[in-house]
Amino acid sequence: NNATELGFCGAPQAPCSLADLGAPSLLPYIRLWMQRESFEYCYQHTNEISAASAINILKMLADKAHDVTNDGEVYAKIMARARERDPVYDGIDHALEDASPESNTAAVAPGEPTDAIATESLPEADEAPTVEEETAEVDPEVPAEAVGTEAQPAAQEETAEVAADDVASETPPADEDALPAAEADTAQEPEAKADEDAEEESGSEEEEEEEPLVKWPEGKDPYVNGRLYGHQAAPPTPVPGKPIKAVLSCRPSYGSGDIVDADSALGPLMPFCPYCLRLGLWMREAGVEFETYLIDAKDKPEWFLEGYPAGTTPAILGTPGGVSQTEWAGETSDCIARMKEQSDAIRAWSDKPAADAEKFTVDEVSALFEATGFACIGSLIADTADPAAIMLLGFLGQKFEDDKPHAARKERVVKKFLDGVSEMETLIASLDGKFIGGDEPCVMDVYAITMLYFTNNATELGFCGAPQAPCSLADLGAPSLLPYIRLWMQRESFEYCYQHTNEISAASAINILKMLADKAHDVTNDGEVYAKIMARARERDPVYDGIDHALEDASPESNTAAVAPGEPTDAIATESLPEADEAPTVEEETAEVDPEVPAEAVGTEAQPAAQEETAEVAADDVASETPPADEDALPAAEADT
């Protein structure tokens, strides 16, 4: 009720009452509770609006989702509304008040009537309507004398459940050294404060522009050895029948020096989002060509946000899949529906029956592979007591609503992951052909590979709570899964979409690790576990060479033409790669793990022993895709990043 009244809500009517949304019985029910002694005993007020409850999640959101909140102005308006309507908040800086009987009344003990609180110091204002007045207006059947007599605004608050119950009662993940406004030190002498303000004003008349996340020399070719290191220019108008597809991407390192990047140099932008890649494989397996544009999850280009303010991925410009040659369109399920409607080839491929159709359904395959992937990474920190990390886990499908010890929670999530691995092994090992579709993939295979690729990476890199990790899926009793991934890696569609044929892609691990960087330090040795995962990822990903190309002089070697989607990656120059022990080739590993897969069918690029794909999270910054139930939360089979 509070959230709705304050506008902390996406309904077009908000801010509004629940009655405005067609629920006239809810506020009277709340007011009946407010009449009870237990309510005042616990809430320590009998007000319908409590600004304190709204601020917790708003503090968490303060620097997030500025693309849809007018640079955070929406949050400010919600809290201004909340403070204005909460009788507990009087707007006076009591830290500066002189001690006096009026400003130092005794604290009210729990259960003691709140009308004992001195109100002389409250500023004059239009008096808010009393609960009796509002009750009479909204629900005449509730006797006015039964309601508390304290002045009330028009609604009462209980923050909406945003994640697990653990989060709602905990403090937000704000910087403890940065004091919130209400707690800031205002006890300076007025003259000193004025001098300080004047000095700050004269010293910074023009605000400094925020430094770009990716520092790339102006005028330097953004491509190095065929990989995108700089910024990709806005796309042209697509030709009919060959749409442009925006794919959520990340870099193996942003060169930031933080706990995840450490001292590593800036890496190339690489696609990683399972949902974006799923849509791409779907299109390519049906024979549809498209241009890939890489959207940096940590640094979305202005041209993309201007052309598509929703900023979610996958998104398509042109047809099939979009709505026109000039307008971006998103939502995975909508893109798929439009593709089928606009393309005979996609419709025919989508309707192709699976060889094992009687054994599985698309929904079963999607749910199994997705739940297992998210349980894999969630199991790493499931025993944390950090409320911000617990909220992120909730977005990844791991919600904790019980009071079990943290260790028991982790045990439960690890079991969920291992059970999922076992089920995936049973499914893949039982196939009559190479794929669920037989000798060729079908729609179910597209759902399986995108999450399995990610899960294999996470397991190999140690982004997993299983005691064996870092390890292979074979070490967990699933020897059929890596050979299935390698069969996919032999297909033209894989390289066309992933832009590599490597089993490990460091870019996919970094997205969620960046989100976790300042969270769950109680179970990750102050974040050292994250640093080790990414160091391992960069070491095993052939795409990442560890060279600071931003500092290199422009030269033919460092500025080769970009590799077009579908062009063999062996065309990429490798002279700049540092010398190291050569990683085993896919042929060598295939021969070792699955002798039945012909070596000559596999790409010849040097490969490590596993391959990766991270979940998008979060949400446009969490996830990549949106979560199960809600397309604005993370993650769902068809959700949008």
N, C-alpha and C positions, 0 to 999 in steps of 0.2 A: 504494500500500500504506500509506504514511504517513497520507494523508488518511482512508482507511477506518478505520485503527486509532485515529485521533484523534477520529473522529466528524465530520470535515469532509466530510460526505456526507449525502445525504437518504434513503438506504436505511433502512427501518424497523429493521434489525438494528444499525445503527451506533450507537456505536463497536464495531467487530468486526474479525475477521481476514478476509482474502480467502477463507480456507478455509471460514469461516462462510457465505460467499456462494456456496459450491459450487465454489471454485477452489483445491484443495489443492496444485496443482503450482507456483503462482506464487511463494510465499515461498521454497521450496527453490531455485528458479531465481535469486532475488535473492541468496540466501546463497552460491550458487556464485560469483556475481560478487564478493561481499564478500571471498572468499578470494583474489582476484587482486590482485597488486601494483598494477595500474593503478587499481583502485577506491580504495584508500587514498591513493594518490598524488594523485588528483583530488579526492575528497570530503574528504580530510584526517581521516577517521575510518573506523571499521568498525562503525558503529552502525546498527541497523535504524530507529531513530527520530531524526530531526534536527529539533528545534524551530524552528531558524532558517528552514527552508524553508516552514513553515506560516505564519509571521508576515507574510510579504510581502503576500500577498493579503488576509489578515485585517486588516492595517493599512488597505488600500484600502477594505475593507468596514466598517470600524469605525463609521462614522456612517450606514450604509446598511442597508436591509432590516430595520429594527428592528420592523416589523410582524409578522415571522415568526421573529424570533430573541429574543423576550422582552426587547426593548430592548437587544439586543446581548449579553445574558448568555451566549448560546450560544457566541459568539466567545471570551469570557473562559474558558469551560470547556474549549474546544478547546486554547487555549494553556496553561492550567494543566496539562492532561493531557500536553501535549507536553513542557513543561519538566520535569515529574516523570519522564518516561520517557526523556529524553535524557541519557546519561551525561556529555556535554560540559558541560551546564549544572549548576553546583553550588549555585546559590542564594546565593552569598557576594558581598557588595559589596566587590569587590577594590579599588575606588577609595578606600575608607576604610582598607584594611589598611596596617599599617606595612610598610616595605620589609624584607624578610627573605629569606634564601636559599630558604626554603620557598615563599614567595609570588612569587618572581621567578626561576623556572627559565627557562633559555634556551628561546627559541621552537623548536618542532620544524620542521625543514626538510621541504619536500614530499618524500614518499617515505620519510622516516625513521619507524621504528615508533612508533605512538602510545603504546605502553606506556612510552616514555621520559618521558612527561608525569608530573610529580609528582602524586600523589594523596593526600598526607598531609593536605591542607587540606580534603578533601571531608568534609561532615558525615556522622555515622554515620546509617545507615538500613538497612532490610531490603535485603539485597543483591539486585539484580535477577538473574534467571536468566541463565546464560551462554548464548552461542550454541550451545555444544556440547549443553547440556541441552535447549534448545528444539529443536535439530535432531534430537536423538535422539527427542524426543517427536513431532515432526511428520513427519520424514522419515528413518527409520532407515537408509536407503540412502546418505545423505551421510555420509562418515566424519568423526567428531568431530574427529580430530586435524587435519583439513584446514581447519577453521574457526578464525578469529582467537580469541584467548583473552580478549579484553577483555569485561568485564561488559556484557550487552546486555539491553534490554527485549524485549518479545514481537513487535515488528514493525519495519519499516524504511521510510524515507520518501522519497517523490518527489512533490512537489505535483502535483495533477491539472492538466492543461492547461485553463486557463480561457479563454484567448484566444489570440492569435497568439504564436508562439515569442518574438518580440521582447519581449513583456511579461514573460514568466516570469523573465527574467534581469535585468530592470531594477528600479529602485527604485520604490516605490509613490508615488501622487500625494499624499503627505501634505504638510502645511505644513512647510517646511524650518526655519522658525523655532520650531516647536513640537517640543521634544525628546522623543523616545520615552522610555518609562520606563527602559529599559536604559541610555540615554545621558544621562539627566537629571543635573543637577549635584547631587551628594550630598556635596560636599566642605565644606559649611558646618560651622561649629563646632556641636557638639551642643546647647549651651545656647542659642545664637542661633536654631538651628532650632526648638527647643522653644518659645521665646518667639514666633517667627513663627507657629507652628502654633496656639498659644493665642490669638493676636490674631485669626487668620483664623476660629477657631472661635467666638469671642465676637462677632465682627462679622457672622457669617452663620449664626446658629443655624437660621434657616428659609431654605431655598433659594428664591431668587427664581424665580418662574414664568417660563418662556421666553416672550418676546414673541411674539404671534401674527404670522404672516407677513403676513396681510391685516388691516390696522387699519381697522375700520369702526365708527363710533360706535354704541354700544349703544342700541337703541330706534329707530334711524333705519331707514326703509324700505330694504331691501337693493337694491331696483330703482330705477334712475334712467333715465328715458326708455325704459322697457321692457327695459333691460339689467341683468343681475345684477352689481352691484358688491360687495355685501356677501356674506353667507353664506346659502345656501339651506337652509330648514328641512327636517327629515326628511319623507319622503313619507308620505301616508296609505296605508291598505290599498287596493290597486288594485281597480277594478271588473272583474269577469270579462270577458275578451275585449279589455281595454284595459290592457296591461301597463305597468309603469314601467321605463324603460331608462336605465341609468347610462352616461354618455358621458364619456370623458376629455377634459378641457378645459384651457385656459390663458388667461392674460390678456396683452394686448399689452404691458403693463408691470405690475410689482408695486410700483412706486414705491420700490424699495429703494435706489436710488442706486448700484447696482453697475455693472460695465462694460457689462452688457446693457441695464439699465433707464436708465442715465445719469440725467438730471434729469427724466425724464418722470413724469407723475402716474399713479396707479393706474388701470388700464383694466378694462373689463367682462370677465367670464368668458365665453369662447366655445368651442364644440366644435371640435376639430381632428383627433382621432385617425382616421386612414383606416379602421382596422378597425371602430371603433365606428360610423362613418358608413356604412360598407359594409353593416353589419347593419341600420341604420336605413333606408337606401334600399331594401334587399331587402324589408323589411316594408311600407314605404309604397307602393312600386310594386305590391305585391300587394293594396293597399287596406286594410291593417291600421293602425289608429290606436294610438298609444302616447304616454305622457307622458315627456318628456325631463328627466332630472335631471343637472346638470352637476357632474362630479367634478373638482375642481382637481388637476391632476397634481402641483403643488407644495405643496398644502395640503388633503389629502383630509379630508372632514368626518368627525367622530367617529361620527355616526349610520350612515355607510356602512361604516366599518371594524368597528363593533360588530355591525351586521346581516350583514356579509359579510366575515369576517376575512381572506379571501384578498386582498381589496382590488383585484382585477383588473377591468379593463373590456375589452369591454362586459360588463355583467351585467344580468340581467332579474329583476324581481320581478313575479310573476303570469304569466298565460298569454295568448297563445301565446309560447313561447320559454323560459319558466321552468318551475319544478316545482310551485309552489303560490302562493297569494295572500299567504303570510306568510314565504316563504323565498327569499332571493336565490340565483340560479344564474348561473354564468358559463361560460367556454370557448366561443369563437365557434362552432367546429364542432358542439359539443353543443347550443348555442342553436338553430342552424340545423336540426339533426336534430329537436329537440323541436318547433320551429315547424311543420315539415312534417307531423309526426305529429299536432299539435293543431289545425291550421288547413287547411281545404280550399282556401281562397283562396291561401295561401302555397304549398301543394303544387302547385296548378295553375299558378301563375306560375313557380315554380321549374322545372317540367317543360316550360315553353313552349320549343319549338325556336327556335334562332337562324336568321335568314335566311342568315347566312354560316357555318352550323354545319360545312359541309364544309371550310371554310378553316382554322378555329381550334378549339381546345379550351379549356375553362375553365382548365385547368392551364397551358397555354401563355400565355394572356393574363395570368393572375395573375403568373406568373414573370417575364414580360417587363416589365410595368409596375412591379412592385415592385423588381426588380433595378435598373432604370433610375433610379427615384427615389432609392434609397439610394446608388447610384454618384454621383448628382448631388451630394448633400451631402458624401459621403465624399471626393469629388475635391478639395474645398476645402482639406483638410488632409492629404492622402495622403502628402505629403513630410515630415511632421513626424518628429522623433526622440523626441518625448515618449511614454514607454511607456504612460501613462494614456490619452492620446488614441488610441494605437494599439489599446489594448484596447477602447475605445468603438467604434472603426472595425470591429473584429472582430465586435462585437455587431450592427453594421449591415451585416454581410455582406462587409466588405472585409478579409480576413485576409491578412497578409503573412508568408509562411513562407520567403522566399528572402533572399538577401544582396545583392539589387540595391540600387544607390544610391537614396536617398530620391527624387531627381528622377525616376528611372526608374519608381518605384512610382506616383508621381503621374501620369506620362504614361500608364501602363497603365490607371489608374482613369478618367482623363478620356476615354480612348479607349472604355472600356466604356460610359460614359455616352453619348457621342456616337453610338456604334453603336446603343445602345438607342433613342435619340431617332429615329434613322433607321428602325429597325424599327417603332417605334410609328407613325411617319408612313406607312410603307408599308401597315400594317394599316388605319389609319383612312381613308387615301385610297382604298383598294380597296373600301370598303363599297358595297353595292348600294343601301342606304337611308341614313337619318340615323344609325342605330345598328347595332351588330353584330346586334341582334335585328330589324332592319328599320326600320319607322316608329316602333316602340316599343322601349324598352330590354329587354334580357334579362339573365340572371345575369352573362354575360360583361361586359356594359357596366358593371355595378355594380363588378366587380373593376377595370375599366379606369379609370373616372372618379375613384375615390377616390385612387388613386396618381398619376394624371395631374394632378389638381388640385394636389396637393402639389408635384409636379415643376415645374409651370408657375410656381408661387409661388417656389420656391427659385431657379429660373433668373432670373426677373424681379428678384429681390431681391439677386442676387449670391451666394447661398448655394450656390456651385458653383465648380469649378476650371477650367471652360472659359475660354479666353483672352478670349472675347467677353463674358462675364458681367460685370455684370448686363445681360441681354438678353432678347429674346423667344425662344420656341421657333421662331418663323418665321426669326429670325436664324441659327438653327442648322440651317436647311434643312427645317423641319417646319411648313409653313403651314397644314396641315389640323387641327392639334391644338387650337388655341385656339377655332376655330369649333365643334369637337366639345364642348369644355367649355361653351361658351355655349348650345348646344342643351340640355345638361343643366340649366343655370342657369334655363332657361325653365320647367322642370318643377316642379310643386307639391311633389314629393318632395324636391327639392334644398333649397328654402327651409325646408321642414318639418324637415329634419335639420340643415342647416348653420346655420339661423337667420339667414341673410342671403343676398343675391344679389350679393355682391361678388367680384371676381376676385382681390383680394388680402386675405388674412386674416392680420394680424400675429400673432395668437395661435398659429397653427400653427408659425411659425418659432421662437418663443421657447423652446419646450420643449427642443429639442436644443441650442440656443445656451446655455441655462442650464447644461446638462450640460458644455458645452465651455468655459464662461467662464474657468476657470483652467487650461485645457489647450491644448496646441499653440501656445503663445505664440511659439515659435521661427519659425512660418511665418504668423502673423497680426498681426505688428507689435504684440506684447504685448497681443493681444486687440482691438486697434482695429478690425480687420476685422469682428468680431462686432458691435461698437457701430454701425458704419456700416450693416450689414445690417438691424438692428432699427430704426435711425432711418429708414431707407428704408421699412421695412414699416409703421411707425406713420404715416408721412407719406401713404402710399398706401391705407391702410385707412380707409374712411368710418366704420366702427364706432368707431374711436378718436378722441376729440375733444380729448385733451390737457388736460382740465379736472380739477382735484382735487375730485371730487364729495364726498369724505369731509368736506371743509371747508365745503361749501355748507350753508346753512340749509335745513331741510325746507320745501318749497313745492310747490304743485300741479304746477309746471313740472318740478321735479326728482324728483318721485315719481309719475310716471304708472304706471298698472297694467302688470304684466308682459305681454309679448306671448305668447300661447299658441302652441304649435307649430302651424305651418300658417297662422297669421294673417299677413296681408301686412305686411312690415316698413315700408311707407310710412306705417303707422299710428304709427310711433315719432316722437316729437317731435324736431325738429331745430333748434329755436330756439337751443339752447345751443352749437351748433357754431361754432367760431371762423371769422371771415371768411377766405377764401383763394381763390386762383384755382380755379374749379370744375373738378373732374376731368371728363374726357370721359365721356359717357353710354355705356351698353352699346350703344344704338342707333347712336351715332356710330361706335363702334369696330367694331361688326358690319358696318356699311355699308362701312367701310374695308377690313376683312379678308375678309369673306365676304358679298358683296352678295346672295347667294341666301337668306340667313336673313332672314325678314321682321322688320323692326325692331319692329313692334307686338307681336310675340310675346315680346319680351325685357322683363324687369323694368325699371322706369323709374328706379330709384335711381342716383345718381351713382356712376360706377365708374372706377377706374384701368385701366391697360392690361394687367393680368395678374392672376392669382388663385392663392391658395396653400393648400397642405396639408402639414404636417410629419409625418415618421415618428415613431412612439412608440418606443423605444428601450430599452426598455432594459430596459422592462423595466420593470416597473411603474415604476421611475423612469427609465430609458433609454427606452424605447419604448414605446412604448405597447403594442406587442404583443410576443409572444415570438419568438425567432429561428428560423431555418429548421429545423434538425434537432430542436431541443429546445424544448418549450413554456415552459421557464424562461429561455430566452435570447432575444435579439432577432434578427430579426423573421421571421415566417412568414406565408404567405398566410392561414392560419386561426388564427394565434397569438393569445394572449390578453394584453391589457395590464392 
